[in-house]
């Protein structure tokens, strides 16, 4: 396996040098992952100053390993760990993240997840299929006769944010504003973020939180049949969610509930078009559709990195970690491990091998996975059936971020 010119691998010391902002990397990360699998699947990324794991077995086990967690300050102080103090200009952002499901460990994580989980189980989400199909068809009605479309803004952006807003109880007309807040918010997860981007994320977090508080107040006064009302009025072992917990949980559900699915709709359409496969065969029935969706999730996952803290000393693949060390798991690379997937860089919709890790595993397995899978299984067949002869009109524009992998533009014709 050739090593790309912008990637430097010191196999003896398992050190890698790679600029995460290089367009050649984030434009085609799979090529880099293939080289890493061949030469150095566990490595220390010099620029990020962390150890990274790409092997399927290591990533899968680390996602479940209780010696590692999403938070560390519940068992050690910043001073003990040598961590910098929080940055004052990110106070609102930090507060909005404080009780995020993504950032907590038991018992707080268990309590929050128990209160939210019921809304996202498959049997409940399945009931949304008719309205999801209606929304997809209505959006396509709006551009079908034009014979061309920029798919993200006209379709992919709208469907996930509309569905998660409906589920939570946020007015649909807030969709564009939710997208704007979310896009600014998630820039905090990118490599090499700037001070300007941090300040934009801070403003978005403050405005987002203030808005959610107004909706919480409305639901306290006038309960409805929605997830936010459920979270406000349901107790777990005698406890109710505090306002700060409600705000954090609502924000993470809105962000995670649409951001990754937007990317995955675009990624999936591009992958299918690039493959040359006949969409009619890929989506001929529910079982075939499900296999196609899972293969697109495997080969072009929307979220690439999941980080964890070492909660106690541990050794993984010959690398020793002490309490407070941070490790990164590359979910998208694990999906391409050649020891698990034959011809791992090839789109094979009839593949019957290991489960992809795109939604994670363990206690932090994506709570919105049933909803995301339903959206993909419903809207992709409708899109390809309604727009016969769908093809790329221009070269897709890849997002200039790494943590999330997706497109900024996907121009199509038919």
BELGI-V330386 format. One record per residue. N is the residue number from 1. RES is the residue in one letter. SS is DSSP state (helix for helix, strand for strand, loop for the rest). Layout:
n=N res=RES ss=SS
n=N res=RES ss=SS
This chain:
n=1 res=X ss=loop
n=2 res=X ss=loop
n=3 res=X ss=loop
n=4 res=X ss=loop
n=5 res=X ss=loop
n=6 res=X ss=loop
n=7 res=X ss=loop
n=8 res=X ss=strand
n=9 res=X ss=strand
n=10 res=X ss=strand
n=11 res=X ss=loop
n=12 res=X ss=loop
n=13 res=X ss=loop
n=14 res=X ss=loop
n=15 res=X ss=strand
n=16 res=X ss=strand
n=17 res=X ss=strand
n=18 res=X ss=loop
n=19 res=X ss=loop
n=20 res=X ss=loop
n=21 res=X ss=loop
n=22 res=X ss=loop
n=23 res=X ss=helix
n=24 res=X ss=helix
n=25 res=X ss=helix
n=26 res=X ss=helix
n=27 res=X ss=loop
n=28 res=X ss=loop
n=29 res=X ss=helix
n=30 res=X ss=helix
n=31 res=X ss=helix
n=32 res=X ss=helix
n=33 res=X ss=helix
n=34 res=X ss=helix
n=35 res=X ss=helix
n=36 res=X ss=helix
n=37 res=X ss=helix
n=38 res=X ss=helix
n=39 res=X ss=helix
n=40 res=X ss=loop
n=41 res=X ss=loop
n=42 res=X ss=strand
n=43 res=X ss=strand
n=44 res=X ss=strand
n=45 res=X ss=strand
n=46 res=X ss=loop
n=47 res=X ss=loop
n=48 res=X ss=loop
n=49 res=X ss=loop
n=50 res=X ss=strand
n=51 res=X ss=strand
n=52 res=X ss=strand
n=53 res=X ss=strand
n=54 res=X ss=loop
n=55 res=X ss=loop
n=56 res=X ss=helix
n=57 res=X ss=helix
n=58 res=X ss=helix
n=59 res=X ss=helix
n=60 res=X ss=helix
n=61 res=X ss=helix
n=62 res=X ss=helix
n=63 res=X ss=helix
n=64 res=X ss=helix
n=65 res=X ss=loop
n=66 res=X ss=loop
n=67 res=X ss=loop
n=68 res=X ss=strand
n=69 res=X ss=strand
n=70 res=X ss=loop
n=71 res=X ss=loop
n=72 res=X ss=loop
n=73 res=X ss=loop
n=74 res=X ss=loop
n=75 res=X ss=loop
n=76 res=X ss=loop
n=77 res=X ss=loop
n=78 res=X ss=helix
n=79 res=X ss=helix
n=80 res=X ss=helix
n=81 res=X ss=helix
n=82 res=X ss=loop
n=83 res=X ss=loop
n=84 res=X ss=loop
n=85 res=X ss=loop
n=86 res=X ss=loop
n=87 res=X ss=loop
n=88 res=X ss=helix
n=89 res=X ss=helix
n=90 res=X ss=helix
n=91 res=X ss=helix
n=92 res=X ss=helix
n=93 res=X ss=helix
n=94 res=X ss=helix
n=95 res=X ss=helix
n=96 res=X ss=helix
n=97 res=X ss=helix
n=98 res=X ss=loop
n=99 res=X ss=loop
n=100 res=X ss=loop
n=101 res=X ss=helix
n=102 res=X ss=helix
n=103 res=X ss=helix
n=104 res=X ss=loop
n=105 res=X ss=loop
n=106 res=X ss=loop
n=107 res=X ss=loop
n=108 res=X ss=helix
n=109 res=X ss=helix
n=110 res=X ss=helix
n=111 res=X ss=helix
n=112 res=X ss=helix
n=113 res=X ss=helix
n=114 res=X ss=helix
n=115 res=X ss=helix
n=116 res=X ss=helix
n=117 res=X ss=helix
n=118 res=X ss=helix
n=119 res=X ss=helix
n=120 res=X ss=helix
n=121 res=X ss=loop
n=122 res=X ss=helix
n=123 res=X ss=helix
n=124 res=X ss=helix
n=125 res=X ss=helix
n=126 res=X ss=helix
n=127 res=X ss=helix
n=128 res=X ss=helix
n=129 res=X ss=helix
n=130 res=X ss=helix
n=131 res=X ss=helix
n=132 res=X ss=helix
n=133 res=X ss=helix
n=134 res=X ss=helix
n=135 res=X ss=helix
n=136 res=X ss=helix
n=137 res=X ss=helix
n=138 res=X ss=helix
n=139 res=X ss=helix
n=140 res=X ss=helix
n=141 res=X ss=helix
n=142 res=X ss=loop
n=143 res=X ss=loop
n=144 res=X ss=helix
n=145 res=X ss=helix
n=146 res=X ss=helix
n=147 res=X ss=loop
n=148 res=X ss=strand
n=149 res=X ss=strand
n=150 res=X ss=strand
n=151 res=X ss=helix
n=152 res=X ss=helix
n=153 res=X ss=helix
n=154 res=X ss=helix
n=155 res=X ss=helix
n=156 res=X ss=helix
n=157 res=X ss=helix
n=158 res=X ss=helix
n=159 res=X ss=helix
n=160 res=X ss=helix
n=161 res=X ss=helix
n=162 res=X ss=helix
n=163 res=X ss=helix
n=164 res=X ss=helix
n=165 res=X ss=helix
n=166 res=X ss=helix
n=167 res=X ss=helix
n=168 res=X ss=helix
n=169 res=X ss=loop
n=170 res=X ss=loop
n=171 res=X ss=loop
n=172 res=X ss=helix
n=173 res=X ss=helix
n=174 res=X ss=helix
n=175 res=X ss=helix
n=176 res=X ss=helix
n=177 res=X ss=helix
n=178 res=X ss=helix
n=179 res=X ss=helix
n=180 res=X ss=helix
n=181 res=X ss=helix
n=182 res=X ss=helix
n=183 res=X ss=helix
n=184 res=X ss=helix
n=185 res=X ss=helix
n=186 res=X ss=helix
n=187 res=X ss=helix
n=188 res=X ss=helix
n=189 res=X ss=helix
n=190 res=X ss=loop
n=191 res=X ss=loop
n=192 res=X ss=loop
n=193 res=X ss=loop
n=194 res=X ss=loop
n=195 res=X ss=helix
n=196 res=X ss=helix
n=197 res=X ss=helix
n=198 res=X ss=helix
n=199 res=X ss=helix
n=200 res=X ss=helix
n=201 res=X ss=helix
n=202 res=X ss=helix
n=203 res=X ss=helix
n=204 res=X ss=helix
n=205 res=X ss=helix
n=206 res=X ss=helix
n=207 res=X ss=helix
n=208 res=X ss=helix
n=209 res=X ss=helix
n=210 res=X ss=helix
n=211 res=X ss=helix
n=212 res=X ss=helix
n=213 res=X ss=helix
n=214 res=X ss=helix
n=215 res=X ss=helix
n=216 res=X ss=helix
n=217 res=X ss=helix
n=218 res=X ss=helix
n=219 res=X ss=helix
n=220 res=X ss=helix
n=221 res=X ss=helix
n=222 res=X ss=loop
n=223 res=X ss=loop
n=224 res=X ss=loop
n=225 res=X ss=loop
n=226 res=X ss=loop
n=227 res=X ss=helix
n=228 res=X ss=helix
n=229 res=X ss=helix
n=230 res=X ss=helix
n=231 res=X ss=helix
n=232 res=X ss=helix
n=233 res=X ss=helix
n=234 res=X ss=loop
n=235 res=X ss=loop
n=236 res=X ss=strand
n=237 res=X ss=loop
n=238 res=X ss=loop
n=239 res=X ss=strand
n=240 res=X ss=loop
n=241 res=X ss=loop
n=242 res=X ss=loop
n=243 res=X ss=helix
n=244 res=X ss=helix
n=245 res=X ss=helix
n=246 res=X ss=helix
n=247 res=X ss=helix
n=248 res=X ss=helix
n=249 res=X ss=helix
n=250 res=X ss=helix
n=251 res=X ss=helix
n=252 res=X ss=helix
n=253 res=X ss=helix
n=254 res=X ss=helix
n=255 res=X ss=helix
n=256 res=X ss=helix
n=257 res=X ss=loop
n=258 res=X ss=loop
n=259 res=X ss=helix
n=260 res=X ss=helix
n=261 res=X ss=helix
n=262 res=X ss=helix
n=263 res=X ss=helix
n=264 res=X ss=helix
n=265 res=X ss=helix
n=266 res=X ss=helix
n=267 res=X ss=helix
n=268 res=X ss=helix
n=269 res=X ss=helix
n=270 res=X ss=helix
n=271 res=X ss=helix
n=272 res=X ss=helix
n=273 res=X ss=helix
n=274 res=X ss=helix
n=275 res=X ss=helix
n=276 res=X ss=loop
n=277 res=X ss=loop
n=278 res=X ss=loop
n=279 res=X ss=helix
n=280 res=X ss=helix
n=281 res=X ss=helix
n=282 res=X ss=helix
n=283 res=X ss=loop
n=284 res=X ss=loop
n=285 res=X ss=loop
n=286 res=X ss=helix
n=287 res=X ss=helix
n=288 res=X ss=helix
n=289 res=X ss=helix
n=290 res=X ss=helix
n=291 res=X ss=helix
n=292 res=X ss=helix
n=293 res=X ss=helix
n=294 res=X ss=helix
n=295 res=X ss=helix
n=296 res=X ss=helix
n=297 res=X ss=helix
n=298 res=X ss=helix
n=299 res=X ss=helix
n=300 res=X ss=loop
n=301 res=X ss=loop
n=302 res=X ss=loop
n=303 res=X ss=strand
n=304 res=X ss=loop
n=305 res=X ss=strand
n=306 res=X ss=strand
n=307 res=X ss=strand
n=308 res=X ss=strand
n=309 res=X ss=strand
n=310 res=X ss=strand
n=311 res=X ss=loop
n=312 res=X ss=loop
n=313 res=X ss=loop
n=314 res=X ss=strand
n=315 res=X ss=strand
n=316 res=X ss=strand
n=317 res=X ss=loop
n=318 res=X ss=loop
n=319 res=X ss=strand
n=320 res=X ss=strand
n=321 res=X ss=strand
n=322 res=X ss=loop
n=323 res=X ss=loop
n=324 res=X ss=loop
n=325 res=X ss=loop
n=326 res=X ss=strand
n=327 res=X ss=strand
n=328 res=X ss=strand
n=329 res=X ss=strand
n=330 res=X ss=strand
n=331 res=X ss=helix
n=332 res=X ss=helix
n=333 res=X ss=helix
n=334 res=X ss=helix
n=335 res=X ss=loop
n=336 res=X ss=loop
n=337 res=X ss=loop
n=338 res=X ss=loop
n=339 res=X ss=loop
n=340 res=X ss=loop
n=341 res=X ss=loop
n=342 res=X ss=loop
n=343 res=X ss=loop
n=344 res=X ss=loop
n=345 res=X ss=loop
n=346 res=X ss=loop
n=347 res=X ss=loop
n=348 res=X ss=loop
n=349 res=X ss=loop
n=350 res=X ss=loop
n=351 res=X ss=loop
n=352 res=X ss=loop
n=353 res=X ss=loop
n=354 res=X ss=loop
n=355 res=X ss=loop
n=356 res=X ss=loop
n=357 res=X ss=loop
n=358 res=X ss=loop
n=359 res=X ss=loop
n=360 res=X ss=loop
n=361 res=X ss=loop
n=362 res=X ss=helix
n=363 res=X ss=helix
n=364 res=X ss=helix
n=365 res=X ss=loop
n=366 res=X ss=loop
n=367 res=X ss=loop
n=368 res=X ss=loop
n=369 res=X ss=helix
n=370 res=X ss=helix
n=371 res=X ss=helix
n=372 res=X ss=helix
n=373 res=X ss=helix
n=374 res=X ss=helix
n=375 res=X ss=helix
n=376 res=X ss=helix
n=377 res=X ss=helix
n=378 res=X ss=helix
n=379 res=X ss=helix
n=380 res=X ss=helix
n=381 res=X ss=helix
n=382 res=X ss=helix
n=383 res=X ss=helix
n=384 res=X ss=helix
n=385 res=X ss=helix
n=386 res=X ss=helix
n=387 res=X ss=loop
n=388 res=X ss=loop
n=389 res=X ss=loop
n=390 res=X ss=loop
n=391 res=X ss=strand
n=392 res=X ss=strand
n=393 res=X ss=loop
n=394 res=X ss=loop
n=395 res=X ss=loop
n=396 res=X ss=loop
n=397 res=X ss=strand
n=398 res=X ss=strand
n=399 res=X ss=loop
n=400 res=X ss=loop
n=401 res=X ss=loop
n=402 res=X ss=loop
n=403 res=X ss=loop
n=404 res=X ss=strand
n=405 res=X ss=loop
n=406 res=X ss=loop
n=407 res=X ss=strand
n=408 res=X ss=strand
n=409 res=X ss=strand
n=410 res=X ss=loop
n=411 res=X ss=strand
n=412 res=X ss=strand
n=413 res=X ss=strand
n=414 res=X ss=loop
